[in-house]
Amino acid sequence: MQLTFTVGDIKNIIKASGTVVQDSVISILLTDSRRISNAPASLFFALNGRRDGHEFIADAYTAGVRSFVVTHQPEMVAVDVNFLIVDNVLAALQILAAHHRSQFDIEVIGITGSNGKTIVKEWLYQLMSPERNIVRNPKSYNSQIGVPLSVWQINEGNNLAIFEAGISKAGEMSSLEAIIQPTMGVLTHMGTAHDEGFDSPKQKLEEKLRLFRNCSQIVYQYDLLIDFPEDMREHKCFTWSRKFNIATLYVFSETSILGKHYMRAMYKEQEIECLVPYRDEASIENAIICWATMLAMGYEPAVCDDRIERLAPVSMRLELKDGINDCSIIDDSYNSDIQSLEIALNFLAQQNQHSKKTLILSDIYQSGLKQHELYLQIAQLVSNAGIDRFIGVGSDLTEHRDLFKATKLHFYNNTEELLKDLTRIHLNNETVLIKGARSFEFEKISRALVQKAHETVLEINLNTLLNNLNFYKGKLNPGVKIMVMVKAFSYGSGTFEVANILQYNRVDYLAVAYTDEGIDLRETGITLPIMVLNPEPAAFDKLVAHKLEPALYSFLLFDEFVKFAQTDDIRDYPIHLKIDTGMHRVGFEEFEVEALCDLLEVNPYVKVQSVYSHMVASDATEHDLFTLKQISSFEKAYKAIEDTLGYTVIKHISNTSGISRWPNAQYDMVRLGIGLYGVDAAVPRDSTALQPIATLKTTVSQVKKIAATETIGYMRNGSLKSDGKIATVRIGYADGYLRAFGNGVGKMLVNGTLVPTVGNITMDMCMLDVSNVEVKEGDEVIVFNEQQRIEELAAQIGTIPYEILTNVSQRVKRVYFYE
């Protein structure tokens, strides 16, 4: 068995050409130059995705990486680098992971399906970890890249592996099967996710079942058997069903008991039972799949029942929240292993709003490594992450405290000791990552550190935001830059939180409305170029001091800035020129361009960074002729300006919908606005490529029975058509839920049912007609999400999505999720 690999070994395994200069041992596989934890032991794969990985070799080299898998040797002067040259870098990564997997003769569960893969994987980990040392995908690393990176983590201490595999189109599963090499297969719920990548649901099922072609046993829902290919029916199958008594596990009785779901089933001609601590349908089905899998693996029914009843919820998302004492809290308090720690530290590295970074970490269990080796690795991760304050909780971390180096070190034997000492530590103005194994109950630490706020919350999914960004990047012509609008508190989504993600993912420019917004970004660590759309002359000194770039749109503003530059002896300061091609809001008009050129001709104080204009109706086909006229006017203006300057400038006119509908008008840069947040009139509403990033939710404060003869709310404007009940919820016009939504105009989701408002919207609360809904105090209420979209709320009151988003007030707590 080969457990360590040198560069030379890997060269032979992936059949690469090239020269090995330093035959070092490789323990880490890299696909992202921003996630380097141990450079000397890393091998960087220059994958060709939305960006060519070869572009980032220099960055990885600067960070200390000396071994690379590439399709061609880059032009760089270095004699200490190993370049392994292959035809296909992704295939090489997969071949290496498959070879590593083949070194281990252990039981491997392969999981696939449309929904529930990650939950089933994490629950099986919970259920089997008492007697098994398990390796699994971190988070939801189930893709063509995520699977090989996950399988690479198998070590000699593991005796069970659980890997999920996700595909989005035909032809992808065979490569994942070769990497995972599962001995047992588990099929989760088959739904409509990724249907667009397949000719039919039957083809999708057949493609997913390719993962199980060499399995000795498959666990699946008996109801799907009719769609199974003939060759798959020959496998040893463990089936479950809630309909057919011929299934191996037949669930024949289900009821609710004290908020839990109680099931009785027939198995091996005996009646068995199981109590699930959840009542939603998805959790129940996932629990049955876990129940069936445990039985198939030989667990006693009583053990299954006991452990499933104690299943804990799975949190696959990091949460970024405002904390006490001006701290930012990254809450990942439900799991702790080396792989997910690396992911969390990477997210911590993206946060620049505080100069100090703190990690609160618990002991890590079941790593498969010897303790000294494990905590040596963790200490190295902590050191590479630049942690200023390290707080270790648990006897193992305390025992290995000498391995850790940080400005401030604190160690505690348990969570209660830390909680008692929190006030003495005095966390202040720092970003705090909380990462702990579930048994340490780090949620108590999170509750102690998170700033208290009222129960109306705007949740921002940063992964969806990134997917939306990549959706638009995928539409850009080669070499086109992207500017992202983060004005107006990033359309209500939070300025520095969004800007940090954008900076980390290498957008080219940010744009804000006013100088103060730009200053806030600079003070939270944003170094990207920032254009200020509405610069005020009184703030020119602050603008220049923070290296912000003004957009100048009138002769008065131009003259004011030049005078300021003269006075302060500033030369070649970057500016942007706005051309009015038909919006008639601000900008130099066509007849003014000649005079503008005269001012630019001999002006040493400014350097024109870009010339831009704004499309009036880029999403509307009925105005396409006008858009073409705008484009023509813009071209005439920028050509005159460039001729005068004697150098080329960045040119941009396309806004969000313009990116989608006017590819010939992308020029040198495009400006992405509300599309980043999931709203674009030019993209079909049923498209899965672009998704809303925000969910506005609140809770029920009280439920009342109301007779039809009674009135509800101010001015007695509300009433029910018949006797019923209302729910008062914690959101009002001071939170941004406008008064126009009152009296049945607006609707919210209560336990999955859309219900109308009743009466006037008040400052802090409003009332909903819940006569036909089962609801109680404390239940969650959705104002908008991917189901009840922002566009629908806008239509309800005759406005636009921009207004809905930007109206969410600052007193509504923002919580940021990152998977």
LOVO-917794 format. One record per residue (C-alpha): x negated, y negated, z; residue in one letter. Coordinates in steps of 0.05 Angstrom, whole numbers, plus 5000, padded with zeros to 4 digits. Each point is the difference from the previous one (the first is absolute). Layout:
<rs>
XYZa/...
</rs>
This chain:
<rs>
500050005000m/497349324980q/502249465049l/495249444982t/498649744931f/494149604974t/500449554939v/496450554961g/505250525022d/505649554978i/496749864933k/500150754986n/507150105025i/503049454956i/495250164942k/497449294996a/494049734962s/495549465027g/494149995047t/500150125075v/495149515031v/501750115073q/503050685016d/503749775063s/505650375035v/507049754982i/505750025051s/504549444975i/503549924933l/501549284980l/504849724949t/500449295027d/493949565009s/503749625055r/500650625045r/492850185016i/498750285069s/493550394992n/496549784937a/494050475000p/504550615004a/505049754948s/501150194928l/503949474960f/504650234944f/500949454948a/507250164982l/503349684941n/506849765024g/503249314997r/492849755008r/493950354974d/496250285060g/493449864966h/501349265013e/499150125074f/493650404999i/495949385016a/504449865061d/499150715026a/492549964987y/499549355039t/503750355058a/494750555000g/502950554955v/494850344957r/503850574967s/505249914945f/504250434953v/500949624935v/501850094927t/494149584979h/493949715034q/501349265015p/495149454985e/496849875067m/492849955021v/499150515055a/495250595007v/503150315063d/506850194971v/502950684982n/504749964940f/503850644986l/502949934930i/506450374981v/505449954947d/505749905049n/498749725070v/506850205029l/499150714974a/493150025033a/503049785067l/505350554995q/495050534980i/495649835060l/505950025048a/502450674971a/493050295009h/499949765072h/506850325013r/497650664972s/494750045055q/505450125054f/504150625010d/505649685040i/507549974996e/502349404959v/507149754996i/501549614937g/506049535004i/503749674942t/506949744983g/503349344985s/501149755071n/497850185070g/493050274983k/496249555049t/505150095056i/500050764993v/492350004998k/499549585063e/505450395037w/496650664983l/493649715027y/503649825065q/503450695004l/493850424987m/494449595030s/500350335070p/496650634973e/497249774932r/494449534981n/503349654941i/497449564944v/505149614959r/500749424952n/499149335036p/506549614995k/503050164931s/493650124961y/503450484951n/498049744932s/494950214948q/494849615039i/502950075070g/500250774999v/492650114985p/498049485052l/504450385050s/497550694983v/492849765006w/501449915075q/500550765013i/494550235048n/498050655034e/504149835062g/506650024964n/504350634997n/506049704965l/500849474946a/506549644981i/499749604937f/505649654963e/499949884925a/503949474964g/500849924925i/503549494956s/499850334932k/499250674965a/493150304996g/497349745066e/501150595048m/495250504971s/493949585020s/502749925071l/501350755007e/492850144980a/497649535055i/504850215056i/500250744984q/505850115047p/501450685030t/507049805021m/504849524965g/505449565030v/505049644956l/503549405030t/506249634977h/500849934925m/502949324984g/499749484945t/493249695017a/495549974938h/505450284954d/497749514947e/493550394992g/503550654980f/504650224944d/505050305050s/500750195074p/498650724980k/493449804968q/498249615063k/501450605044l/495950464955e/494249525002e/500149945076k/500350765007l/493450054964r/496949845067l/502450685025f/497950454943r/494750365041n/503549975068c/501550645037s/506449695029q/504649424983i/505049645046v/505749674964y/507549865001q/503850614973y/504849544963d/494449834951l/498750734980l/504249964938i/495349484972d/493650385016f/496050274942p/500150764996e/492750095016d/500749595064m/505550465027r/495050575005e/496449665058h/501450185071k/505349485017c/502649745066f/506549644984t/504649565042w/507149764988s/505849665032r/504850324950k/497850704980f/499650555053n/495350404955i/494349515017a/494450235047t/502049455048l/507549854995y/502349395040v/507450155013f/501849515055s/498149275012e/502449505052t/497749395040s/498250075073i/497949395041l/497249634940g/496450624973k/501650484943h/501450715023y/499650574948m/501450755003r/497350464947a/499350734980m/492950264993y/498150744995k/507350185017e/499449625066q/503149345021e/494849465017i/500749265018e/496449354991c/501049305029l/497449424958v/499049325034p/502649624940y/506849944966r/498649694932d/500750484942e/492949924975a/497050185068s/504650595008i/498050294932e/492649885014n/500850345068a/503250614968i/494250044951i/495149995058c/504250525037w/499850464940a/492649904990t/498450175073m/504250634996l/496750204934a/493349935035m/502150475056g/501949525056y/505250265049e/506949664994p/499749775073a/493349654988v/502849664938c/506049755037d/495949745058d/495149624957r/504949724949i/504249715056e/493949595021r/498349744930l/497549295002a/501649494946p/494749914946v/497449304988s/496049984935m/499549255000r/495349515033l/503949415028e/497049315002l/503449565052k/498949355037d/497050125069g/499249635065i/494549495010n/499749854925d/498050714983c/502150414940s/501850725017i/499150594952i/504350555030d/498050714979d/501550305067s/502950674980y/494250394970n/492550045004s/495150384955d/493749804964i/503349924932q/505749565023s/495149615044l/496049834937e/506449764966i/502049585060a/493049695006l/500349834927n/506649635011f/496949655060l/494249774956a/505049664953q/502549555057q/496249355003n/504749585042q/495650095062h/492550025006s/500050555052k/502250724988k/502050495055t/501350754997l/503950375053i/498950754987l/501950645035s/496450675001d/500750374935i/502350725002y/499350594952q/494949694954s/496650674988g/493349685020l/495750085061k/501349435049q/493249674995h/500450024924e/507149745000l/498749395044y/493449864965l/504149934936q/505249565034i/494649565031a/497049914930q/506849814972l/501049505056v/493249704988s/500949954925n/506849675009a/496849435039g/504350105062i/498749455052d/503850345057r/500950755007f/504850295051i/499750755007g/505450395036v/499150725021g/495050445036s/496450214936d/498749294977l/497849805069t/495250585002e/496949774934h/500049265015r/492549934989d/501050134926l/504049364990f/497249314985k/504249375002a/499749315032t/505250235051k/501250725022l/505550265045h/501550735017f/506050295038y/501850715017n/507349904982n/505149504973t/502649805069e/493049775021e/499649564938l/506949705011l/498249805071k/493749664974d/502949634940l/500549335034t/492750035022r/497650184930i/503949394974h/500750134925l/500349324967n/499949764927n/497850674972e/502750544953t/501450625041v/500750704969l/503650505045i/498650714979k/501850595044g/502050725002a/507450085017r/498750305069s/496749355023f/506549614991e/496549404970f/506949714984e/499749745071k/493849604982i/503449744938s/506049765039r/495449645049a/496249644946l/505349834947v/503149325006q/507250055022k/505149754949a/507350074987h/502550624964e/500849704931t/494050234960v/497349914930l/496150624981e/494949924945i/497450634965n/492949834979l/499450644959n/506049804958t/497049314992l/493650314974l/503950464953n/503649394973n/493449644990l/497350604962n/506450034958f/498449304974y/492650134995k/501750584955g/503549524952k/494149544992l/495749964938n/492650175011p/496349445036g/506249615022v/499549735071k/505749995050i/502049435046m/505050175055v/504749495030m/499950015076v/503549345011k/505849915047a/497350515050f/499250504942s/507349934983y/501750125073g/495750635005s/494149725040g/494249624970t/493550285028f/502550725006e/501750004925v/493849614981a/495550505036n/502850574958i/499349594936l/492849815016q/498250725017y/502950234934n/496149484961r/505149534969v/496649414968d/503749395029y/505249815051l/504749414995a/503449615056v/504649414999a/496549545049y/493149895028t/501950225070d/501950694973e/493250064968g/496549795064i/503850535039d/497550524951l/492849775005r/500450015076e/502350734998t/494150234958g/502649934928i/494249844953t/503650074933l/500749384956p/506449645021i/503949514957m/504349485035v/506149844958l/502149365036n/493849675028p/501149375041e/494849444993p/500049915076a/497450715007a/494649994946f/494550015053d/502850635032k/501150314932l/492849914980v/497350205069a/503650674993h/498150104927k/507149974974l/501349824927e/505349474984p/505050044944a/500349304969l/506349854961y/500349234993s/495449424984f/501249715070l/497950655034l/494150094953f/497549295013d/500950095075e/495850635001f/494649704956v/499649395046k/499450475060f/494550394965a/496249364983q/500349765071t/497450655028d/495050104943d/503250654978i/498150284932r/503250544956d/505550165050y/504650554972p/507049754982i/505950284962h/504249604950l/507550114995k/503249894931i/507549884996d/502550394940t/507449975018g/501250135073m/499949255013h/498350085073r/492849765003v/494350004950g/496849604944f/504749964941e/497950134929e/499449264982f/495449895061e/494850534982v/496049534956e/499349495056a/498350565049l/494450224953c/497249305000d/499550045076l/496750674998l/494949834946e/494949665045v/502050215069n/494550315042p/504250075063y/504750564979v/499250664964k/506350284968v/500850705026q/506550144965s/505549704957v/506950285012y/507449924988s/506350345024h/505250404962m/507149755011v/503950634983a/495150574985s/505050535021d/505849754958a/500650244928t/504849434982e/494449515013h/494550374963d/499549464946l/498949485054f/494650445032t/496550054932l/500349244995k/496849955070q/494450474979i/498649604938s/499849345039s/495450315052f/495150254947e/499749324968k/498649675068a/494650475025y/496350014934k/499649235001a/497450035072i/494850534985e/497649624938d/499049395044t/496550375056l/495550404956g/501150635041y/505550525008t/504750005059v/504650525030i/506849954966k/506550255031h/507549914987i/503250685016s/503850085065n/502850665027t/505050134945s/495249724948g/495150565017i/505350524983s/503249664939r/494549584968w/493550414996p/497449544944n/500349415048a/495550295054q/494049594977y/494550025054d/504350075062m/507250125022v/503649775063r/503750535039l/505449745046g/506350335025i/498650634959g/494750185052l/505750045051y/504150464955g/504649524962v/499549894925d/506049874956a/496050264940a/499250695031v/506150474999p/503150085069r/499850764994d/492550004988s/496050355055t/493649644979a/501849375038l/502950035070q/502149495053p/494749945054i/504449725055a/505450275046t/503849515044l/503250365058k/503449845065t/504050375054t/507050035028v/500749615064s/507350185015q/506050384971v/507149755012k/506950264984k/504049454967i/507549984985a/502349744933a/503649435036t/493549735029e/495049524968t/492550054998i/494749465005g/499749254995y/506049634973m/503850665005r/498150144927n/499150765008g/505150565008s/501050734983l/505550254953k/501950525051s/497950215070d/492750195000g/493249825029k/494349524988i/492650035013a/496349375021t/492950024973v/493849605018r/499149564939i/502749314982g/498549394958y/494149815045a/496850664976d/501449834928g/506650374990y/503849424970l/506949785020r/502250134928a/499950755017f/505849925048g/507250234995n/498850634960g/495349714948v/493950355028g/499150745014k/495250415042m/498350745006l/502150325065v/498150735007n/499950064924g/506749654988t/500749314968l/504549575043v/502249274992p/499149415046t/505949735040v/500949275019g/494749464996n/492650145006i/497549695065t/493149745017m/497450655032d/505250534985m/505450224952c/505650515001m/501250604954l/506350404986d/498150715022v/507050275006s/498350614958n/492950125025v/497450395060e/495649495035v/497549845070k/495949455033e/492750014980g/501250324932d/495749744943e/503149544947v/496949874932i/500849314970v/496050174938f/495450564977n/499050434938e/507350225002q/503249335017q/495349584958r/498349275006i/502949884931e/506850245025e/499949525059l/498249444953a/505950184956a/504750015060q/498949265013i/498249764930g/492649865010t/493450314979i/495650535035p/494649475015y/504849645047e/501950645037i/492750185013l/497449325018t/505949865047n/498050555048v/497849575059s/493450025037q/503550245064r/501450664965v/494450475019k/495950264941r/497550725004v/495250254946y/499650734981f/494250344966y/499550744984e/
</rs>
